Every structure is written in C-alpha cells, then in structure tokens.
Amino acid sequence: MSLKLGVLISGSGTNLQALIDEIEAGRLDATIELVVSSRADAYGLQRANAAGIPTLTISRDLYAEPGVADQVIATELKRAGVELVVLAGYMRKVGLAVLLTWPDKVVNLHPALLPSFPGAHGIEDAWRRGVKVTGVTVHIANADYDAGPIVAQEPVRILEGWSVDELEARIHEVEHRLLPATIQLFAEGRVEVLPDRRVRIAPAASASEEA
C-alpha cells in the first residue's frame, strides 16, 4: 500500500516535482495527498495543480500566528490521511501541532551536511566559508531547528572556481535524487529511530522474503 505524503513548500517546488516524477515513474511507492504552501505565489502550487494534487495556502497574510497556522496544517493533513510529512523547501518552522501528530514522521530536506551550516542559507554559507565539501541532508524534524535525527546524507565536492550559483545547481541535482530515495525507505518501512535518536536503516528485503 502506497505511503501517503503531505508536502510543504514555499517556492518553486522543484523537489515536489522530483517526488511527482518518481511516483509517476513507479520508483517511489507513495501518493501525494496534499501540498501546503506558505506563499500564495509559490510556483510549486502550479506543479501540484498540474499533477491533480489538492493544495492549501497558509501564508503569513492569512495566518500571522505560527501556532494557528500549524494547527490548520495539522488538521488538513490529518483530513487528507497523510502518513509522512515532507518539508521540501518549506521556509517556516514547523511547530508542535504537526510534530506531535506525526512523531518521527516529519522529514526535512536541508542543503548542507548537518550539523554544519544549518539555517536558511546553507548553500551560500558553505560557499562563503570556503569548504571543499558540502552536501545534502534528509533528517527527521523536531522542535530544534535543523537538529533532528539524520536519515540520509550525500556529499557534494565544491570544485575550484565554482560560483555560488554553480554550487546551488549541483546541490539541487543531489536533492532531486536523494529526497525521493529517502522517502522510499520510509515507504518500505526501513527507517527506525533508535532510543538514542540515531537512525537505523534496515536492509532491503530479499526476493525470497518478498515472495
């Protein structure tokens, strides 16, 4: 049975599109039940509409109080039957109304190798610092910003002379591959959060076990 996703966005929605494409290609065993945007002008809403996915806009103009916004989001995600919440470029911090409704089932995508370069400018911060390797992290969100248990990471080597735009393009390439692959691990029931808050990825079932 396909994993039911709720995807939260704030901008162009390229990672949302990556999920849509992988689902349509049969490589991601999931369905997207609702797309929530923090901005009414987010292009990701058009991507969702084109794919026939219901949308909800929770902008600061409508809900200036974060706690109220989170309660509305939680209510609508529950109504849609969502089992895993995916933060794909969502630029508002998710509060307890969502986190407590889906414990260890809220997943965030971050464009750096956490715990290095947390926050909203991970790509630019890594580039300005002059590090030789950065990357992408998919982690379970909690009440502490960019500090939840890490599920998956992939490094990106910063080549000599790269501009920040070139680095950003490479980061996005990795995001579009790593996020769907990580969500597939959840769909297969292979992600376990241990008591010490580390994440264990169970091995894939063999053909004989599946049979």
Residue frames as a rotation matrix with the C-alpha (Angstrom) as fourth column:
MET 1
0.577 0.817 0.000 0.00
0.817 -0.577 0.000 0.00
0.000 0.000 -1.000 0.00
SER 2
-0.016 -0.633 0.774 1.44
0.586 -0.634 -0.506 3.35
0.810 0.445 0.381 -1.04
LEU 3
-0.421 -0.243 -0.874 2.70
0.873 -0.371 -0.317 5.76
-0.247 -0.896 0.369 1.60
LYS 4
0.525 0.703 0.479 0.51
0.775 -0.627 0.072 8.86
0.352 0.334 -0.875 1.80
LEU 5
-0.508 -0.841 -0.186 2.53
0.861 -0.488 -0.144 12.08
0.031 -0.234 0.972 1.77
GLY 6
0.851 0.510 -0.129 1.85
0.506 -0.860 -0.065 15.67
-0.144 -0.010 -0.990 2.66
VAL 7
-0.126 -0.934 0.333 4.41
0.978 -0.173 -0.117 18.01
0.167 0.311 0.936 1.09
LEU 8
0.712 0.278 -0.645 5.09
0.480 -0.863 0.156 21.51
-0.513 -0.421 -0.748 2.47
ILE 9
-0.085 -0.700 0.709 6.70
0.980 -0.185 -0.066 24.07
0.177 0.690 0.702 0.17
SER 10
0.241 0.156 -0.958 7.45
0.439 -0.898 -0.036 27.78
-0.865 -0.412 -0.285 -0.06
GLY 11
-0.203 -0.487 -0.850 8.89
-0.487 -0.702 0.519 28.34
-0.849 0.519 -0.094 -3.51
SER 12
-0.296 0.024 -0.955 9.42
-0.955 -0.034 0.295 26.87
-0.025 0.999 0.033 -6.96
GLY 13
0.488 0.612 0.623 8.73
-0.664 0.723 -0.190 23.30
-0.566 -0.321 0.759 -5.89
THR 14
0.073 -0.506 -0.860 11.48
-0.886 0.362 -0.288 21.54
0.457 0.783 -0.422 -7.80
ASN 15
-0.900 -0.387 0.201 11.76
-0.435 0.770 -0.466 18.89
0.026 -0.507 -0.862 -5.09
LEU 16
-0.076 0.947 0.311 8.00
-0.438 0.249 -0.864 18.46
-0.896 -0.202 0.396 -5.14
GLN 17
0.517 0.242 -0.821 8.31
-0.854 0.087 -0.513 17.89
-0.053 0.966 0.251 -8.88
ALA 18
-0.520 -0.776 -0.357 11.04
-0.753 0.613 -0.237 15.31
0.403 0.145 -0.904 -8.28
LEU 19
-0.729 0.334 0.597 8.67
-0.282 0.649 -0.707 13.41
-0.623 -0.684 -0.379 -5.99
ILE 20
0.351 0.907 -0.232 5.85
-0.576 0.014 -0.817 13.64
-0.738 0.420 0.528 -8.51
ASP 21
0.234 -0.335 -0.912 8.12
-0.936 0.176 -0.305 12.39
0.263 0.925 -0.273 -11.30
GLU 22
-0.802 -0.597 0.013 9.44
-0.570 0.760 -0.313 9.44
0.177 -0.259 -0.950 -9.25
ILE 23
-0.370 0.769 0.521 5.91
-0.293 0.435 -0.851 8.43
-0.882 -0.468 0.064 -8.26
GLU 24
0.555 0.625 -0.550 4.75
-0.687 -0.028 -0.726 8.57
-0.469 0.780 0.414 -11.89
ALA 25
-0.031 -0.672 -0.740 7.80
-0.891 0.354 -0.284 6.54
0.453 0.650 -0.610 -12.95
GLY 26
0.789 0.434 -0.434 6.95
-0.209 0.855 0.475 3.83
0.577 -0.284 0.766 -10.41
ARG 27
-0.139 -0.933 -0.333 10.18
0.275 0.286 -0.918 4.28
0.951 -0.220 0.217 -8.48
LEU 28
-0.930 -0.061 0.363 8.54
-0.310 -0.401 -0.862 5.82
0.198 -0.914 0.354 -5.39
ASP 29
-0.489 0.756 -0.434 5.75
0.594 0.653 0.469 3.85
0.638 -0.029 -0.769 -3.75
ALA 30
-0.679 0.240 -0.694 3.81
0.494 -0.550 -0.673 6.84
-0.543 -0.800 0.255 -2.48
THR 31
0.064 0.683 0.727 0.99
0.862 -0.405 0.305 9.24
0.503 0.607 -0.615 -3.24
ILE 32
-0.955 -0.297 -0.025 0.92
0.277 -0.852 -0.444 12.96
0.110 -0.431 0.896 -2.52
GLU 33
-0.201 0.959 -0.200 -2.37
0.977 0.212 0.033 13.71
0.074 -0.189 -0.979 -0.81
LEU 34
0.876 0.467 -0.121 -1.90
0.479 -0.871 0.108 17.42
-0.055 -0.152 -0.987 -0.13
VAL 35
-0.259 -0.908 0.330 0.59
0.838 -0.381 -0.391 20.19
0.481 0.175 0.859 -0.94
VAL 36
0.721 0.414 -0.556 0.76
0.663 -0.645 0.380 23.04
-0.201 -0.643 -0.739 1.58
SER 37
-0.084 -0.746 0.661 2.44
0.753 -0.482 -0.448 26.33
0.653 0.460 0.602 0.67
SER 38
-0.076 -0.038 -0.996 3.47
0.848 -0.529 -0.044 29.20
-0.525 -0.848 0.072 2.93
ARG 39
-0.669 -0.154 -0.727 3.18
-0.176 -0.918 0.356 31.56
-0.722 0.366 0.587 -0.06
ALA 40
0.386 0.914 0.123 0.26
0.016 0.127 -0.992 32.10
-0.922 0.385 0.034 -2.41
ASP 41
0.693 -0.147 -0.705 2.63
-0.698 -0.379 -0.607 32.88
-0.178 0.913 -0.366 -5.31
ALA 42
-0.194 -0.801 0.566 4.78
-0.513 0.575 0.637 29.76
-0.836 -0.167 -0.523 -4.93
TYR 43
-0.194 0.074 -0.978 5.27
-0.970 0.135 0.203 28.14
0.148 0.988 0.046 -8.33
GLY 44
-0.979 -0.201 0.034 5.12
-0.204 0.951 -0.233 24.75
0.015 -0.235 -0.972 -6.64
LEU 45
-0.309 0.941 0.138 1.36
-0.217 0.072 -0.974 25.23
-0.926 -0.331 0.182 -6.35
GLN 46
0.279 0.370 -0.886 1.14
-0.929 -0.129 -0.346 25.23
-0.243 0.920 0.308 -10.15
ARG 47
-0.657 -0.561 -0.504 3.14
-0.646 0.764 -0.008 22.00
0.389 0.320 -0.864 -10.23
ALA 48
-0.858 0.388 0.338 0.70
-0.016 0.637 -0.771 20.43
-0.514 -0.666 -0.540 -7.80
ASN 49
0.069 0.939 -0.335 -2.31
-0.516 -0.254 -0.818 21.65
-0.854 0.230 0.467 -9.75
ALA 50
-0.024 -0.155 -0.988 -0.86
-0.991 0.134 0.003 20.24
0.132 0.979 -0.157 -12.97
ALA 51
-0.855 -0.353 -0.381 -0.50
-0.297 0.934 -0.198 16.86
0.425 -0.056 -0.903 -11.26
GLY 52
0.029 0.980 -0.196 -4.03
-0.147 0.198 0.969 16.97
0.989 0.001 0.149 -9.86
ILE 53
-0.445 -0.275 -0.852 -2.88
0.761 0.385 -0.522 17.24
0.472 -0.881 0.038 -6.25
PRO 54
0.686 0.727 0.025 -5.01
0.583 -0.570 0.579 19.23
0.435 -0.383 -0.815 -3.77
THR 55
-0.443 -0.856 0.266 -3.33
0.538 -0.491 -0.685 22.35
0.717 -0.160 0.678 -2.38
LEU 56
0.696 0.541 -0.473 -3.60
0.708 -0.408 0.576 24.61
0.119 -0.736 -0.667 0.64
THR 57
-0.129 -0.719 0.683 -2.04
0.348 -0.677 -0.648 28.05
0.928 0.154 0.338 1.12
ILE 58
0.676 0.217 -0.704 -1.14
0.735 -0.140 0.663 29.11
0.046 -0.966 -0.254 4.66
SER 59
-0.043 -0.714 0.698 0.53
0.534 -0.607 -0.588 32.48
0.844 0.348 0.408 4.13
ARG 60
-0.731 -0.300 -0.613 1.52
0.681 -0.368 -0.633 34.97
-0.036 -0.880 0.473 6.82
ASP 61
-0.839 0.494 0.230 -1.15
-0.384 -0.835 0.394 37.29
0.387 0.242 0.890 5.44
LEU 62
0.106 0.927 -0.359 -3.78
-0.286 0.374 0.882 34.73
0.952 0.009 0.305 6.39
TYR 63
0.878 0.108 -0.467 -2.16
0.354 0.510 0.784 33.24
0.323 -0.853 0.409 9.49
ALA 64
0.361 -0.765 0.534 0.38
-0.492 -0.642 -0.588 35.56
0.793 -0.050 -0.608 11.09
GLU 65
0.270 -0.210 0.940 0.48
-0.929 0.199 0.311 33.46
-0.252 -0.957 -0.141 14.28
PRO 66
-0.507 -0.570 -0.646 2.64
-0.759 0.650 0.022 30.36
0.408 0.502 -0.763 13.65
GLY 67
-0.888 0.163 0.430 0.79
-0.183 0.733 -0.655 28.25
-0.422 -0.660 -0.621 16.19
VAL 68
0.130 0.986 -0.101 -2.54
-0.421 -0.038 -0.906 28.85
-0.898 0.160 0.410 14.49
ALA 69
0.197 -0.143 -0.970 -1.02
-0.978 0.044 -0.205 28.12
0.072 0.989 -0.131 11.08
ASP 70
-0.800 -0.576 -0.169 0.43
-0.556 0.817 -0.152 24.84
0.226 -0.028 -0.974 12.33
GLN 71
-0.567 0.666 0.485 -2.90
-0.154 0.492 -0.857 23.79
-0.809 -0.560 -0.176 13.80
VAL 72
0.437 0.713 -0.549 -4.62
-0.679 -0.138 -0.721 24.40
-0.590 0.687 0.424 10.47
ILE 73
-0.143 -0.591 -0.794 -1.90
-0.930 0.355 -0.097 22.49
0.339 0.724 -0.600 8.64
ALA 74
-0.920 -0.228 0.318 -2.16
-0.351 0.842 -0.411 19.55
-0.174 -0.490 -0.854 11.05
THR 75
-0.146 0.960 0.240 -5.93
-0.301 0.188 -0.935 19.45
-0.942 -0.209 0.261 10.72
GLU 76
0.534 0.383 -0.754 -5.87
-0.793 -0.083 -0.604 19.45
-0.294 0.920 0.259 6.93
LEU 77
-0.435 -0.745 -0.506 -3.05
-0.827 0.553 -0.102 16.90
0.356 0.374 -0.856 6.68
LYS 78
-0.805 0.220 0.551 -4.95
-0.220 0.752 -0.622 14.57
-0.551 -0.622 -0.557 9.01
ARG 79
0.230 0.964 -0.132 -8.11
-0.455 -0.014 -0.891 15.03
-0.861 0.265 0.435 6.96
ALA 80
0.377 -0.170 -0.911 -6.14
-0.917 0.070 -0.392 14.02
0.130 0.983 -0.129 3.87
GLY 81
0.992 0.069 0.102 -4.92
-0.092 0.968 0.232 10.85
-0.083 -0.239 0.967 5.59
VAL 82
0.456 -0.887 -0.071 -1.25
-0.552 -0.219 -0.805 11.82
0.698 0.406 -0.590 5.43
GLU 83
0.930 -0.187 -0.317 1.22
0.338 0.774 0.535 9.34
0.145 -0.605 0.783 6.95
LEU 84
-0.033 -0.976 -0.216 4.52
0.935 -0.107 0.337 11.17
-0.352 -0.191 0.916 6.33
VAL 85
0.916 0.281 -0.287 5.05
0.212 -0.945 -0.249 14.93
-0.342 0.167 -0.925 6.18
VAL 86
0.102 -0.894 0.436 7.80
0.991 0.129 0.033 16.14
-0.086 0.429 0.899 3.84
LEU 87
0.648 -0.020 -0.761 9.30
0.114 -0.986 0.122 19.61
-0.753 -0.166 -0.637 4.22
ALA 88
0.113 -0.549 0.828 10.61
0.964 0.264 0.043 20.35
-0.242 0.793 0.559 0.73
GLY 89
-0.687 -0.424 0.591 11.91
0.553 -0.832 0.046 23.90
0.472 0.359 0.806 0.82
TYR 90
0.480 0.877 -0.036 9.38
0.630 -0.316 0.710 24.98
0.611 -0.363 -0.703 3.44
MET 91
-0.394 -0.778 0.489 10.60
0.333 -0.617 -0.713 28.25
0.857 -0.118 0.502 4.95
ARG 92
0.206 0.423 0.882 8.52
-0.774 -0.481 0.411 28.35
0.598 -0.768 0.229 8.13
LYS 93
-0.851 -0.504 0.149 9.45
-0.472 0.610 -0.637 26.38
0.230 -0.612 -0.757 11.23
VAL 94
-0.081 0.828 -0.555 7.03
-0.095 0.548 0.831 23.56
0.992 0.120 0.034 11.88
GLY 95
-0.356 -0.001 0.935 5.51
-0.867 -0.373 -0.331 23.61
0.349 -0.928 0.131 15.35
LEU 96
-0.853 -0.083 0.516 4.26
-0.397 0.745 -0.536 21.07
-0.340 -0.661 -0.668 17.85
ALA 97
0.165 0.985 0.039 0.79
-0.679 0.143 -0.720 20.74
-0.715 0.092 0.693 16.34
VAL 98
0.617 -0.031 -0.786 2.42
-0.702 0.431 -0.567 18.97
0.357 0.902 0.244 13.39
LEU 99
-0.384 -0.907 -0.171 5.40
-0.703 0.407 -0.583 17.37
0.599 -0.104 -0.794 15.15
LEU 100
-0.685 0.146 0.714 3.30
-0.585 0.475 -0.658 15.70
-0.435 -0.868 -0.240 17.85
THR 101
0.460 0.886 -0.055 0.71
-0.706 0.327 -0.628 14.46
-0.539 0.327 0.776 15.37
TRP 102
0.904 -0.248 -0.349 3.39
-0.105 0.660 -0.744 12.73
0.415 0.709 0.571 13.26
PRO 103
0.628 -0.710 0.318 6.17
-0.549 -0.115 0.828 11.80
-0.552 -0.694 -0.462 15.72
ASP 104
-0.313 -0.892 0.326 9.34
-0.183 0.393 0.901 10.89
-0.932 0.223 -0.286 13.80
LYS 105
-0.074 0.359 0.930 7.30
0.880 0.463 -0.109 11.17
-0.469 0.811 -0.350 10.60
VAL 106
0.946 0.195 -0.260 8.13
0.063 -0.895 -0.441 14.75
-0.319 0.401 -0.859 9.62
VAL 107
0.232 -0.880 0.413 11.09
0.870 0.378 0.317 14.81
-0.435 0.286 0.854 7.23
ASN 108
0.787 -0.040 -0.616 13.10
-0.141 -0.983 -0.117 17.89
-0.601 0.179 -0.779 6.29
LEU 109
0.550 -0.627 0.552 15.46
0.819 0.276 -0.503 18.46
0.163 0.729 0.665 3.36
HIS 110
0.781 -0.354 -0.514 18.50
-0.015 -0.834 0.552 20.66
-0.624 -0.424 -0.657 4.07
PRO 111
0.922 -0.374 0.101 21.10
0.118 0.025 -0.993 21.83
0.368 0.927 0.067 1.50
ALA 112
0.079 -0.943 0.324 24.22
-0.850 -0.233 -0.472 21.16
0.520 -0.238 -0.820 3.59
LEU 113
-0.092 -0.199 -0.976 25.80
0.237 0.947 -0.216 18.36
0.967 -0.251 -0.039 5.61
LEU 114
0.566 0.357 0.743 24.24
-0.605 -0.433 0.669 18.92
0.560 -0.828 -0.030 9.01
PRO 115
0.458 0.492 -0.740 25.25
0.820 -0.555 0.139 19.73
-0.342 -0.671 -0.658 11.67
SER 116
-0.661 -0.715 -0.229 27.36
0.540 -0.665 0.517 22.06
-0.521 0.218 0.825 9.53
PHE 117
-0.989 0.140 -0.040 25.70
-0.136 -0.781 0.609 25.15
0.054 0.608 0.792 8.05
PRO 118
-0.391 0.916 -0.089 22.19
0.881 0.344 -0.325 24.97
-0.267 -0.206 -0.942 9.49
GLY 119
-0.258 0.385 -0.886 19.61
0.093 -0.903 -0.419 27.65
-0.962 -0.191 0.197 8.78
ALA 120
0.651 0.759 0.017 18.07
0.148 -0.104 -0.983 29.19
-0.745 0.642 -0.180 5.70
HIS 121
0.755 -0.414 -0.509 21.33
-0.655 -0.508 -0.559 29.94
-0.027 0.755 -0.655 3.82
GLY 122
0.617 -0.496 0.611 23.18
-0.028 0.762 0.647 26.63
-0.786 -0.417 0.456 3.97
ILE 123
0.641 -0.373 0.671 24.43
0.767 0.332 -0.549 26.75
-0.018 0.866 0.499 0.39
GLU 124
0.656 -0.370 0.658 25.74
0.000 -0.872 -0.489 30.30
0.755 0.320 -0.572 0.49
ASP 125
0.775 -0.360 0.519 27.21
-0.612 -0.223 0.759 29.84
-0.158 -0.906 -0.393 3.98
ALA 126
0.618 -0.556 0.555 29.22
0.377 0.830 0.411 26.79
-0.689 -0.045 0.723 2.87
TRP 127
0.574 -0.383 0.724 30.41
0.739 -0.140 -0.659 28.57
0.354 0.913 0.202 -0.27
ARG 128
0.708 -0.277 0.649 31.48
-0.313 -0.948 -0.062 31.70
0.632 -0.160 -0.758 1.64
ARG 129
0.783 -0.413 0.466 33.28
-0.413 0.217 0.885 29.61
-0.466 -0.885 -0.001 4.26
GLY 130
0.160 -0.755 -0.636 35.39
-0.975 -0.019 -0.222 28.05
0.156 0.656 -0.739 1.52
VAL 131
0.079 -0.107 0.991 34.82
-0.464 0.876 0.131 24.44
-0.882 -0.470 0.019 2.49
LYS 132
-0.725 -0.449 -0.522 35.79
-0.670 0.285 0.685 21.83
-0.159 0.847 -0.507 -0.09
VAL 133
-0.791 0.512 -0.335 32.88
0.329 0.818 0.473 19.50
0.516 0.264 -0.815 0.61
THR 134
-0.610 0.724 0.321 29.27
-0.746 -0.388 -0.541 20.26
-0.267 -0.570 0.777 1.46
GLY 135
-0.964 0.234 -0.129 26.18
0.157 0.888 0.433 18.26
0.216 0.397 -0.892 0.57
VAL 136
-0.215 0.968 0.132 22.54
-0.630 -0.241 0.738 17.45
0.746 0.076 0.661 1.26
THR 137
-0.995 -0.034 0.098 20.85
-0.101 0.556 -0.825 16.09
-0.027 -0.830 -0.557 4.38
VAL 138
-0.048 0.994 -0.101 17.46
-0.307 0.082 0.948 14.49
0.951 0.076 0.301 4.88
HIS 139
-0.938 -0.310 -0.156 16.57
0.066 0.282 -0.957 14.41
0.341 -0.908 -0.244 8.56
ILE 140
-0.045 0.922 -0.383 13.63
0.859 0.232 0.456 13.95
0.510 -0.309 -0.803 10.87
ALA 141
-0.300 -0.015 0.954 12.38
-0.105 -0.993 -0.049 17.32
0.948 -0.115 0.297 12.05
ASN 142
-0.080 0.310 -0.947 11.96
0.965 0.262 0.004 18.12
0.250 -0.914 -0.320 15.73
ALA 143
0.807 0.520 -0.279 11.43
0.585 -0.771 0.253 21.22
-0.084 -0.367 -0.926 17.84
ASP 144
0.216 -0.818 -0.533 15.08
0.069 -0.531 0.844 22.28
-0.974 -0.219 -0.058 17.38
TYR 145
0.791 0.186 -0.583 15.80
-0.485 -0.391 -0.782 23.86
-0.373 0.901 -0.219 14.01
ASP 146
0.547 -0.550 -0.632 17.84
-0.577 0.299 -0.760 21.58
0.606 0.780 -0.154 11.69
ALA 147
-0.349 -0.718 0.602 18.80
-0.927 0.170 -0.335 19.35
0.138 -0.675 -0.725 14.62
GLY 148
0.581 0.683 0.442 16.69
-0.741 0.669 -0.060 16.20
-0.337 -0.292 0.895 14.25
PRO 149
0.127 -0.528 0.840 17.99
-0.037 0.843 0.536 12.66
-0.991 -0.099 0.088 13.64
ILE 150
-0.228 -0.339 -0.913 19.75
-0.890 -0.308 0.336 12.29
-0.395 0.889 -0.231 10.28
VAL 151
0.625 0.524 0.579 18.28
-0.196 0.823 -0.534 9.75
-0.756 0.220 0.617 7.88
ALA 152
0.519 -0.436 0.735 20.45
0.834 0.447 -0.324 10.27
-0.187 0.781 0.596 4.78
GLN 153
0.495 -0.433 -0.753 23.28
-0.265 -0.901 0.344 12.45
-0.827 0.029 -0.561 3.54
GLU 154
0.609 -0.415 0.677 25.16
0.787 0.425 -0.448 12.81
-0.102 0.805 0.585 0.29
PRO 155
0.025 -0.685 -0.728 28.34
0.380 -0.667 0.640 14.88
-0.925 -0.293 0.244 -0.08
VAL 156
0.891 0.116 0.439 28.98
0.450 -0.348 -0.822 17.41
0.057 0.930 -0.362 -2.82
ARG 157
-0.078 -0.980 -0.185 32.55
0.883 -0.154 0.443 18.37
-0.462 -0.129 0.877 -3.66
ILE 158
0.827 0.295 -0.479 32.95
0.118 -0.923 -0.365 22.10
-0.550 0.245 -0.798 -4.34
LEU 159
0.382 -0.701 0.602 35.20
0.924 0.279 -0.261 22.47
0.015 0.656 0.754 -7.37
GLU 160
-0.403 -0.659 -0.634 37.78
0.606 -0.712 0.354 25.23
-0.685 -0.242 0.687 -7.58
GLY 161
-0.994 -0.073 -0.083 36.33
0.001 -0.754 0.657 28.37
-0.110 0.653 0.749 -9.12
TRP 162
-0.402 0.913 0.060 32.70
0.832 0.338 0.441 27.43
0.383 0.227 -0.895 -8.73
SER 163
-0.678 0.348 0.648 30.27
-0.394 -0.916 0.079 30.30
0.620 -0.202 0.758 -8.23
VAL 164
-0.771 0.475 0.423 27.59
-0.355 0.231 -0.906 30.04
-0.528 -0.849 -0.010 -5.58
ASP 165
0.201 0.877 -0.436 25.07
-0.915 0.009 -0.403 29.55
-0.350 0.480 0.804 -8.41
GLU 166
-0.081 -0.313 -0.946 27.02
-0.666 0.723 -0.183 26.58
0.741 0.616 -0.267 -9.75
LEU 167
-0.968 -0.246 0.048 27.13
-0.187 0.581 -0.792 25.08
0.167 -0.776 -0.608 -6.27
GLU 168
-0.394 0.897 0.198 23.40
-0.640 -0.114 -0.760 25.64
-0.659 -0.426 0.620 -5.85
ALA 169
0.245 0.476 -0.845 22.67
-0.949 0.295 -0.110 23.88
0.197 0.829 0.524 -9.14
ARG 170
-0.478 -0.504 -0.719 24.73
-0.346 0.861 -0.373 20.86
0.807 0.071 -0.586 -8.08
ILE 171
-0.924 0.201 0.324 23.06
-0.289 0.186 -0.939 20.78
-0.249 -0.962 -0.114 -4.65
HIS 172
-0.035 0.991 -0.130 19.64
-0.869 -0.094 -0.485 20.76
-0.493 0.096 0.865 -6.29
GLU 173
-0.005 -0.043 -0.999 20.66
-0.751 0.660 -0.025 17.86
0.661 0.750 -0.036 -8.55
VAL 174
-0.862 -0.375 -0.343 21.50
-0.055 0.740 -0.671 15.82
0.505 -0.559 -0.658 -5.46
GLU 175
-0.696 0.669 0.263 18.34
-0.512 -0.204 -0.835 16.90
-0.504 -0.715 0.484 -3.63
HIS 176
0.092 0.812 -0.576 16.15
-0.995 0.047 -0.093 15.74
-0.049 0.582 0.812 -6.51
ARG 177
-0.083 -0.198 -0.977 17.70
-0.365 0.918 -0.155 12.28
0.927 0.343 -0.148 -6.27
LEU 178
-0.883 -0.426 -0.197 18.23
0.013 0.397 -0.918 11.92
0.469 -0.813 -0.345 -2.53
LEU 179
-0.617 0.690 0.379 14.83
-0.746 -0.359 -0.561 13.06
-0.251 -0.629 0.736 -1.29
PRO 180
0.360 0.807 -0.467 12.73
-0.880 0.460 0.116 10.55
0.308 0.370 0.877 -3.28
ALA 181
-0.122 -0.477 -0.870 15.19
-0.132 0.877 -0.462 7.75
0.984 0.058 -0.170 -2.48
THR 182
-0.958 -0.240 0.155 14.93
-0.161 0.007 -0.987 8.54
0.236 -0.971 -0.045 1.23
ILE 183
-0.232 0.950 0.209 11.13
-0.949 -0.174 -0.263 8.72
-0.213 -0.260 0.942 1.14
GLN 184
0.260 0.283 -0.923 11.17
-0.596 0.799 0.077 5.29
0.760 0.531 0.376 -0.50
LEU 185
-0.745 -0.555 -0.370 12.99
-0.013 0.566 -0.824 3.96
0.667 -0.609 -0.429 2.59
PHE 186
-0.742 0.570 0.353 10.04
-0.562 -0.243 -0.790 5.14
-0.364 -0.785 0.501 4.68
ALA 187
0.143 0.842 -0.520 7.62
-0.981 0.189 0.036 3.57
0.129 0.506 0.853 2.19
GLU 188
0.048 -0.230 -0.972 9.43
-0.250 0.939 -0.235 0.26
0.967 0.255 -0.012 2.63
GLY 189
0.914 0.381 0.143 9.31
-0.200 0.115 0.973 0.56
0.354 -0.917 0.182 6.43
ARG 190
0.437 -0.838 -0.327 13.09
0.665 0.546 -0.510 0.51
0.606 0.005 0.795 6.70
VAL 191
-0.292 -0.528 0.798 13.63
-0.125 -0.806 -0.579 3.65
0.948 -0.268 0.169 8.81
GLU 192
0.517 0.386 -0.764 13.90
0.677 0.362 0.641 3.16
0.524 -0.849 -0.074 12.58
VAL 193
0.187 -0.426 0.885 14.67
-0.477 -0.827 -0.297 5.88
0.859 -0.367 -0.357 15.13
LEU 194
-0.130 -0.354 -0.926 16.65
0.548 0.753 -0.365 4.27
0.826 -0.555 0.096 17.94
PRO 195
0.652 0.429 -0.625 16.30
0.748 -0.226 0.625 5.23
0.127 -0.875 -0.468 21.63
ASP 196
-0.109 -0.769 -0.630 19.49
0.698 -0.510 0.502 7.31
-0.708 -0.385 0.592 21.40
ARG 197
0.572 0.531 -0.625 17.86
-0.053 -0.737 -0.674 9.22
-0.819 0.419 -0.393 18.49
ARG 198
-0.662 -0.668 -0.341 20.17
-0.488 0.038 0.872 7.84
-0.569 0.744 -0.351 15.86
VAL 199
0.437 0.815 -0.381 18.52
-0.823 0.192 -0.535 6.41
-0.363 0.547 0.754 12.76
ARG 200
-0.530 -0.510 0.678 18.91
-0.175 0.847 0.502 2.81
-0.830 0.147 -0.538 11.64
ILE 201
0.064 0.487 -0.871 18.17
-0.993 -0.056 -0.104 1.84
-0.099 0.872 0.480 8.05
ALA 202
0.243 0.099 0.965 17.13
-0.263 0.964 -0.033 -1.78
-0.934 -0.246 0.260 7.80
PRO 203
-0.831 -0.556 -0.009 18.47
-0.181 0.256 0.950 -3.79
-0.525 0.791 -0.313 4.84
ALA 204
-0.236 0.739 -0.631 16.21
-0.971 -0.151 0.187 -4.23
0.043 0.656 0.753 1.87
ALA 205
0.323 0.441 0.838 14.11
-0.464 0.845 -0.266 -7.38
-0.825 -0.303 0.477 1.83
SER 206
-0.799 -0.599 0.049 15.41
-0.296 0.463 0.835 -10.12
-0.523 0.653 -0.548 -0.43
ALA 207
-0.506 0.603 -0.616 13.36
-0.746 0.052 0.664 -11.52
0.433 0.796 0.424 -3.28
SER 208
-0.580 0.260 -0.772 12.65
0.308 0.947 0.088 -14.68
0.754 -0.187 -0.629 -1.26
GLU 209
-0.827 0.269 -0.494 11.44
0.445 -0.225 -0.867 -12.64
-0.344 -0.937 0.066 1.72
GLU 210
-0.675 0.588 -0.446 9.14
-0.660 -0.751 0.011 -10.58
-0.329 0.302 0.895 -0.52
ALA 211
-0.482 0.477 -0.735 7.72
-0.428 0.604 0.672 -13.75
0.765 0.638 -0.087 -2.01
